[in-house]
Amino acid sequence: MLEYIIIFLVGILVGGINGMAGGASVISYPVLLATGMSPVSAAISNALGVTPANFFALIAARDQMRAARRLDRDIAGKLAGAVGRQRFGRAVLAPRPVS
């Protein structure tokens, strides 16, 4: 019974840490091992426990990801324009062979 209480309390702590900064598996995995779980069971339980947090973090960050995608398109367009202008300038200003 004490193991369940420990796992529950650490789960609440890990949920808070994972929600703020991520990387809480550093705490939860050793606790699962310390309660007597096999390494494979602890790894699977840990992965299943962290998956919902990652999913909701993805939902929360989608606006930031859209803004980054727009910024990437803007940068790519400006880079393509700069390369095009550079090539045009080189073609116009390049010395021509005298015939």
FIMI-919907 format. One line per field, with one value per atom (N, C-alpha, C, O): x, y, z; residue in one letter. Coordinates in pm, 1 decimal. Example, Ala and Ser with C-alpha at 12.3 -4.5 7.8 and 13.67 -1.06 7.14 Angstrom:
! residues 2
X <- (1319.0_1230.0_1320.0_1423.6_1285.0_1367.0_1290.0_1340.9)
Y <- (-569.0_-450.0_-330.0_-331.9_-225.0_-106.0_3.0_113.8)
Z <- (780.0_780.0_780.0_846.5_708.0_714.0_787.0_803.9)
zalo <- (A_A_A_A_S_S_S_S)
END
This chain:
! residues 99
X <- (81.7_0.0_86.0_51.2_197.9_287.7_345.8_367.3_371.2_424.3_326.6_367.0_197.9_96.6_88.6_71.5_100.9_98.1_219.5_207.6_335.9_458.4_445.3_477.2_397.7_381.4_280.2_300.5_172.3_71.3_128.7_108.8_199.9_256.9_363.4_368.8_447.1_549.0_482.7_531.4_372.8_299.6_245.7_249.7_195.6_147.7_264.2_253.4_374.8_494.0_545.8_576.3_555.1_606.3_512.5_558.5_383.1_288.0_307.3_301.9_329.7_355.3_484.8_490.3_589.1_719.5_711.0_762.8_646.5_635.8_551.4_577.6_450.8_368.2_442.7_415.9_535.3_609.1_733.8_761.6_808.6_938.7_964.0_1049.4_894.1_921.1_1037.8_1103.0_1063.0_1177.5_1158.5_1257.0_1036.2_1012.2_1036.6_1030.7_1063.6_1094.6_1221.5_1243.1_1304.2_1426.8_1391.6_1468.3_1276.4_1233.1_1145.0_1163.1_1050.2_950.1_1007.7_969.0_1098.3_1151.8_1228.6_1203.9_1320.2_1388.2_1294.1_1316.6_1189.1_1093.7_1020.3_998.8_982.2_916.4_1009.3_965.8_1136.0_1232.5_1249.8_1261.6_1251.5_1270.7_1153.3_1169.9_1034.9_919.4_914.7_824.1_1011.8_1020.3_972.5_964.7_940.2_899.0_1019.1_1131.6_995.1_1102.5_1135.6_1049.5_1257.8_1293.6_1202.8_1171.6_1160.7_1073.8_936.6_882.8_880.6_749.7_756.5_664.1_866.7_882.7_894.5_837.9_967.4_983.2_850.2_817.4_774.3_644.5_546.8_476.7_541.5_452.7_489.7_402.5_618.7_665.7_627.8_580.5_648.3_614.2_464.2_422.9_383.4_238.0_193.4_96.2_262.7_227.0_262.6_194.8_367.5_414.0_344.8_341.2_291.0_230.2_117.4_115.8_23.1_-81.2_-24.4_-73.4_76.3_136.9_198.5_186.0_264.6_323.5_215.6_231.9_106.9_-3.0_-64.2_-87.0_-90.4_-149.7_-50.9_-92.1_77.4_177.8_179.5_197.1_161.5_154.9_33.6_43.5_-79.8_-200.2_-177.7_-216.5_-115.5_-93.4_4.9_-4.9_98.3_203.1_172.6_257.5_55.2_29.9_29.8_69.7_-14.5_-9.6_134.1_165.1_221.6_362.9_423.2_506.7_381.1_434.0_385.1_459.8_260.0_209.8_287.1_322.5_313.2_389.3_530.0_582.4_591.1_725.1_723.0_815.5_618.3_606.7_592.3_653.8_510.9_496.9_629.8_666.4_701.4_831.6_928.3_1004.3_926.1_1012.8_979.7_1070.2_850.2_811.7_856.5_902.7_843.1_887.1_1037.7_1084.0_1112.7_1258.5_1296.6_1386.0_1228.7_1259.3_1228.3_1304.3_1117.9_1083.7_1184.6_1224.2_1226.1_1325.6_1460.0_1529.5_1496.4_1622.7_1617.7_1714.1_1505.4_1492.8_1497.8_1560.2_1433.8_1438.7_1579.6_1622.7_1651.2_1787.9_1878.4_1961.5_1863.0_1944.3_1910.3_1999.9_1781.6_1740.5_1797.6_1846.5_1791.6_1847.9_1999.5_2056.0_2063.4_2209.0_2245.7_2340.3_2173.1_2202.2_2174.2_2249.1_2065.6_2035.0_2145.3_2190.9_2187.2_2293.3_2424.0_2495.5_2454.1_2577.3_2569.9_2668.9_2452.5_2436.7_2444.9_2501.1_2390.9_2392.2_2529.9_2577.8_2593.3_2718.6_2844.1_2955.0_2827.8_2944.4_3017.9_2954.9_3147.5_3221.9_3199.0_3200.8_3177.9_3154.8_3288.5_3369.5_3309.4_3432.1_3427.7_3323.8_3539.3_3548.9_3569.7_3657.9_3487.4_3501.0_3565.5_3583.6)
Y <- (-119.9_0.0_126.2_225.6_121.9_236.6_267.4_383.6_161.6_183.3_261.6_349.0_230.6_301.7_448.7_535.9_475.7_613.6_690.3_804.9_626.1_690.0_719.6_829.4_619.8_638.2_749.3_828.7_755.5_859.5_998.2_1090.2_1013.5_1143.8_1187.7_1304.3_1094.0_1127.0_1157.8_1242.5_1090.5_1118.3_1260.1_1325.5_1308.3_1446.9_1543.5_1641.3_1517.4_1601.6_1602.6_1708.3_1485.6_1473.0_1540.7_1601.2_1531.2_1597.7_1748.4_1812.8_1804.5_1948.0_1988.1_2087.8_1910.3_1940.3_1926.7_2011.0_1821.6_1799.0_1906.7_1944.8_1955.7_2062.0_2193.2_2271.5_2218.5_2345.4_2339.7_2432.3_2231.0_2229.6_2104.3_2106.1_1997.2_1871.8_1798.0_1849.8_1679.1_1601.8_1539.0_1506.4_1520.8_1467.2_1316.8_1259.7_1252.9_1109.7_1081.1_969.2_1181.7_1165.4_1132.1_1065.1_1178.4_1149.6_1025.3_939.4_1015.3_908.6_769.8_673.3_758.3_625.3_563.5_447.4_635.6_574.8_541.0_443.6_620.7_589.6_460.2_377.2_443.0_317.2_198.6_92.1_216.1_108.3_81.7_-33.6_187.7_173.3_103.1_41.4_111.6_42.6_-104.6_-176.3_-150.7_-292.7_-333.9_-453.5_-239.7_-274.5_-320.6_-277.2_-407.9_-447.4_-329.0_-243.9_-321.2_-207.6_-191.3_-78.9_-301.8_-292.8_-239.0_-151.2_-290.2_-241.6_-95.0_-18.1_-56.3_83.3_174.2_283.5_129.9_211.2_227.3_336.5_119.6_125.7_211.8_294.7_192.9_274.2_421.2_507.8_448.6_586.4_648.6_762.1_574.5_625.6_650.6_752.0_560.1_578.6_694.7_763.0_717.6_827.6_963.3_1062.0_970.2_1098.5_1133.0_1250.0_1036.0_1059.3_1163.0_1250.9_1157.0_1260.8_1401.6_1496.8_1415.5_1547.9_1599.2_1717.4_1512.0_1553.5_1591.5_1687.1_1517.6_1546.0_1683.1_1762.5_1710.4_1839.0_1953.8_2066.1_1928.1_2031.4_2065.1_2181.0_1965.5_1989.4_2074.8_2165.7_2046.1_2126.4_2270.2_2364.5_2286.8_2421.0_2500.9_2623.4_2433.8_2503.7_2517.5_2565.2_2477.4_2478.8_2618.8_2636.4_2720.0_2857.2_2902.2_2969.4_2865.7_2899.7_2828.3_2884.8_2704.7_2630.1_2689.7_2692.4_2738.0_2803.8_2932.0_2960.8_3008.4_3132.7_3102.2_3174.0_2997.5_2960.3_2915.6_2945.7_2844.1_2800.8_2921.2_2925.2_3020.1_3142.0_3215.6_3265.4_3222.4_3288.2_3215.5_3279.6_3082.3_3005.3_3034.0_3046.6_3044.5_3075.5_3216.4_3239.0_3310.4_3447.3_3451.8_3517.0_3382.5_3381.2_3314.4_3361.6_3204.0_3134.7_3223.9_3225.2_3298.5_3389.1_3501.1_3535.9_3557.3_3665.1_3613.0_3681.7_3493.7_3434.7_3408.7_3436.3_3355.5_3329.9_3461.5_3467.6_3565.9_3695.4_3752.7_3809.3_3737.3_3789.6_3715.5_3777.4_3585.5_3507.8_3547.7_3561.1_3566.8_3608.6_3744.7_3763.6_3839.9_3972.7_3966.6_4037.2_3883.3_3869.5_3813.7_3861.4_3714.4_3655.4_3754.8_3762.1_3830.9_3932.1_4037.7_4076.3_4083.6_4183.5_4131.8_4204.0_4007.8_3949.6_3938.6_3962.1_3902.9_3890.1_4026.4_4037.9_4127.9_4262.2_4325.2_4386.7_4310.8_4381.4_4301.1_4353.5_4174.6_4091.6_4143.2_4180.6_4144.2_4189.9_4094.6_3972.5_4151.8_4073.6_4059.8_4152.5_3946.1_3931.5_4023.0_4037.4_4083.3_4172.7_4086.5_4000.7_4111.5_4033.0_4109.0_4055.2)
Z <- (0.0_0.0_0.0_-63.7_71.4_77.0_-60.7_-95.5_-139.2_-274.6_-360.5_-437.2_-348.1_-426.1_-386.0_-471.3_-257.7_-209.9_-262.5_-305.7_-258.4_-308.6_-457.8_-503.3_-533.8_-678.1_-707.2_-799.1_-630.3_-649.2_-622.2_-701.5_-510.7_-475.9_-576.3_-615.4_-617.0_-716.4_-850.2_-925.1_-880.8_-1004.2_-1006.9_-1111.1_-895.2_-888.6_-905.1_-979.2_-837.2_-849.5_-993.1_-1048.3_-1052.2_-1189.1_-1288.8_-1385.7_-1266.0_-1354.5_-1353.9_-1458.7_-1236.0_-1227.5_-1294.4_-1366.3_-1270.7_-1331.9_-1483.1_-1556.4_-1529.7_-1673.7_-1740.1_-1854.2_-1669.9_-1726.0_-1737.7_-1828.8_-1647.4_-1649.5_-1736.2_-1812.3_-1724.5_-1791.0_-1872.7_-1961.3_-1846.7_-1916.6_-1852.6_-1761.9_-1899.5_-1852.0_-1716.3_-1650.0_-1672.6_-1539.9_-1531.1_-1422.2_-1643.0_-1639.9_-1561.5_-1515.2_-1547.1_-1468.5_-1324.0_-1254.9_-1278.6_-1142.5_-1138.0_-1051.7_-1229.9_-1220.9_-1248.3_-1182.3_-1343.3_-1376.3_-1259.2_-1226.6_-1194.8_-1078.8_-963.2_-891.4_-945.0_-837.9_-869.8_-781.5_-995.1_-1033.4_-1013.6_-969.7_-1045.3_-1021.8_-872.8_-831.3_-792.1_-648.1_-581.4_-476.2_-641.2_-582.5_-619.4_-576.9_-698.5_-727.4_-864.9_-893.0_-951.5_-1087.5_-1167.6_-1143.1_-1262.5_-1353.1_-1443.4_-1465.8_-1495.8_-1581.5_-1703.4_-1742.7_-1762.8_-1880.7_-1841.2_-1908.7_-1734.2_-1688.4_-1647.1_-1673.7_-1581.7_-1540.7_-1662.5_-1664.0_-1764.3_-1885.2_-1958.0_-2004.5_-1967.9_-2035.5_-1957.3_-2015.3_-1825.6_-1742.0_-1750.2_-1757.0_-1749.4_-1758.1_-1892.6_-1897.6_-2000.7_-2133.5_-2146.2_-2202.5_-2095.0_-2100.7_-2013.1_-2045.4_-1903.7_-1815.0_-1872.2_-1843.5_-1952.6_-2005.8_-2137.7_-2175.7_-2206.7_-2337.4_-2334.6_-2420.7_-2239.8_-2239.4_-2219.7_-2280.5_-2137.0_-2115.9_-2244.7_-2276.6_-2318.9_-2445.9_-2547.0_-2622.8_-2548.0_-2639.5_-2609.7_-2701.0_-2482.3_-2446.6_-2463.7_-2492.8_-2446.3_-2473.6_-2622.7_-2660.5_-2705.4_-2849.8_-2885.4_-2967.8_-2824.0_-2848.2_-2802.3_-2871.3_-2686.5_-2632.5_-2717.3_-2724.1_-2781.2_-2856.2_-3005.2_-3080.5_-3049.1_-3193.8_-3252.6_-3367.7_-3176.1_-3227.9_-3248.2_-3346.6_-3155.7_-3170.4_-3290.6_-3361.3_-3313.7_-3427.9_-3559.4_-3657.2_-3563.4_-3684.5_-3711.6_-3825.9_-3607.1_-3624.1_-3673.8_-3759.0_-3622.1_-3667.0_-3812.5_-3887.8_-3852.7_-3991.9_-4084.7_-4191.3_-4044.2_-4124.5_-4133.7_-4240.2_-4023.4_-4023.0_-4115.9_-4188.6_-4114.2_-4204.3_-4350.2_-4432.7_-4383.2_-4521.0_-4558.8_-4670.6_-4467.0_-4495.4_-4520.3_-4613.9_-4436.6_-4452.6_-4583.5_-4653.7_-4617.2_-4742.6_-4862.6_-4959.5_-4857.7_-4967.2_-4981.5_-5092.7_-4869.8_-4874.6_-4924.1_-4999.0_-4883.3_-4928.5_-5079.1_-5150.5_-5126.8_-5271.1_-5348.6_-5454.5_-5298.5_-5364.5_-5367.4_-5467.8_-5255.8_-5250.4_-5348.4_-5414.9_-5357.7_-5452.0_-5595.0_-5678.4_-5624.4_-5759.0_-5795.9_-5907.3_-5702.5_-5730.1_-5747.6_-5831.1_-5669.8_-5681.0_-5817.8_-5880.4_-5864.6_-5995.5_-6108.6_-6206.0_-6094.3_-6195.8_-6199.8_-6307.4_-6084.2_-6079.0_-6136.6_-6206.1_-6107.5_-6161.5_-6313.4_-6382.8_-6364.9_-6510.9_-6578.2_-6687.2_-6516.3_-6576.9_-6565.9_-6661.2_-6452.1_-6428.0_-6459.2_-6449.7_-6496.2_-6522.5_-6648.1_-6747.0_-6641.9_-6761.4_-6879.0_-6863.2_-6994.9_-7115.6_-7190.2_-7192.0_-7249.9_-7329.5_-7451.3_-7515.8_-7481.5_-7595.8_-7721.4_-7726.0_-7821.0_-7942.6_-8053.8_-8163.0)
zalo <- (M_M_M_M_L_L_L_L_E_E_E_E_Y_Y_Y_Y_I_I_I_I_I_I_I_I_I_I_I_I_F_F_F_F_L_L_L_L_V_V_V_V_G_G_G_G_I_I_I_I_L_L_L_L_V_V_V_V_G_G_G_G_G_G_G_G_I_I_I_I_N_N_N_N_G_G_G_G_M_M_M_M_A_A_A_A_G_G_G_G_G_G_G_G_A_A_A_A_S_S_S_S_V_V_V_V_I_I_I_I_S_S_S_S_Y_Y_Y_Y_P_P_P_P_V_V_V_V_L_L_L_L_L_L_L_L_A_A_A_A_T_T_T_T_G_G_G_G_M_M_M_M_S_S_S_S_P_P_P_P_V_V_V_V_S_S_S_S_A_A_A_A_A_A_A_A_I_I_I_I_S_S_S_S_N_N_N_N_A_A_A_A_L_L_L_L_G_G_G_G_V_V_V_V_T_T_T_T_P_P_P_P_A_A_A_A_N_N_N_N_F_F_F_F_F_F_F_F_A_A_A_A_L_L_L_L_I_I_I_I_A_A_A_A_A_A_A_A_R_R_R_R_D_D_D_D_Q_Q_Q_Q_M_M_M_M_R_R_R_R_A_A_A_A_A_A_A_A_R_R_R_R_R_R_R_R_L_L_L_L_D_D_D_D_R_R_R_R_D_D_D_D_I_I_I_I_A_A_A_A_G_G_G_G_K_K_K_K_L_L_L_L_A_A_A_A_G_G_G_G_A_A_A_A_V_V_V_V_G_G_G_G_R_R_R_R_Q_Q_Q_Q_R_R_R_R_F_F_F_F_G_G_G_G_R_R_R_R_A_A_A_A_V_V_V_V_L_L_L_L_A_A_A_A_P_P_P_P_R_R_R_R_P_P_P_P_V_V_V_V_S_S_S_S)
END
